Amino acid sequence: MVKQVYLDNNSTTPLDPRVFSAMKPFFMEKFGNPASRHSYGWSAKEAVEKSRKIISAEIHARSRDVIFTSGATESINLVIKGLCQSQKHRGKHIITQVTEHRAVLDTCAAMEKDGFDITYVAVEKDGRIDPQKVRDSIRDDTFLVAIMHANNEIGVIHPISDIGEMCRENNIFFLVDAAQTFAKIPLNVKGMNIDFMAGTGHKIYGPKGIGFLYINYERSPDLHPQIHGGGQERGLRSGTLPVPQVVGFGKAVELCIINREAENREQQKLRDNLIDKIIRSLPNTLINGSMDHRLPNNINFTFPTTDGDSLLIRLEHIAVSSGSACTSAKLESSYVLEALGYNKELAKASIRIGLGRFTTEDDINYAAEEIIKAIK
């Protein structure tokens, strides 16, 4: 049997067996609706609130400030669209940046069609955003800044605290997409002056289809709901909660907290091992994005003069992402790498590698051999 290695953990992670074990009873035995007023419902509600408490504590927030959604994409849509509907009296200007996830970029593009002005701030050559450029983009009618914590393709971590402080000084709401960092890197929404934070379960060995939105109610944002119905989740996200997913999400966060420091050290060591092997054999290889401000499990390589389509075919036994594979089934050049100054051909000749909890040294050695063989 041909060895298969999964190295696309920035796209999604496998479900941890311990998470699955925690979820199982809520499919068959404890199947109640948390909104029901009987023992089955009370048991489900207790489990939901336990997970809410775990998640809110991880970001130093109050439990009542965290609502459950289907994932970070829905959370981002709720904030941007909900604020656009409620803040028209304040202005029509939003600031974001060019390498945001499509959940932000596409939602902002939709709001542009409704008459809102969007400023897309350019990033530096290392992929990070300069807070001064955000400050220079602020107008009298700016009501929202949306900046991701870490980039999903090149793993670069942005200076969120600096931008958050700037937003607070100017009385502007601040939305952070933390899909790549939640539970992996310690976060403090108060200390970082964050008003809205989006996170998801499937990036941290939890189930797909569940995420959260933190809302700083102390700032009293009037957020218009996008899904109407039974008024669940403080009236902002109607619909019966998927209790097994919520339980699994909470368990996944617990496990991340316990193992975070050791896992980050191990993944960074394996990543640096891989970089060393690739660079020694293929010295013309480019590493995309800052190495000083980066997720410990992420590396993004560009192989000049290599055809991107052929490269993916040759790496059929290694699960990696190339181009903007997370947003399209068709191989296209990465808009993130183009924002760093690459042309389309160079951007296509790139792969993103994301290590995870279950990545081994053997996996890294095998991946290095296969990548080097494919390029040569």
RAGI-V797779 format. One record per run of one state. SS is the DSSP state (H for helix, E for strand, - for the rest). FROM is the first residue (numbers start at 1). TO is the last residue. Records with the same first field share a line. If there is no record, write none. Layout:
SS = FROM-TO + FROM-TO
This chain:
- = 1-4 + 7-7 + 9-16 + 29-38 + 59-62 + 70-71 + 87-92 + 98-101 + 114-116 + 122-130 + 138-141 + 147-149 + 151-155 + 158-159 + 170-172 + 178-195 + 201-210 + 216-216 + 220-226 + 228-236 + 238-242 + 282-285 + 288-293 + 295-297 + 303-307 + 315-317 + 320-320 + 322-334 + 340-343 + 349-349 + 355-360 + 376-376
E = 5-6 + 8-8 + 66-69 + 93-97 + 117-121 + 142-146 + 150-150 + 156-157 + 173-177 + 196-200 + 211-215 + 227-227 + 237-237 + 286-287 + 294-294 + 298-302 + 318-319 + 321-321 + 350-354
H = 17-28 + 39-58 + 63-65 + 72-86 + 102-113 + 131-137 + 160-169 + 217-219 + 243-281 + 308-314 + 335-339 + 344-348 + 361-375
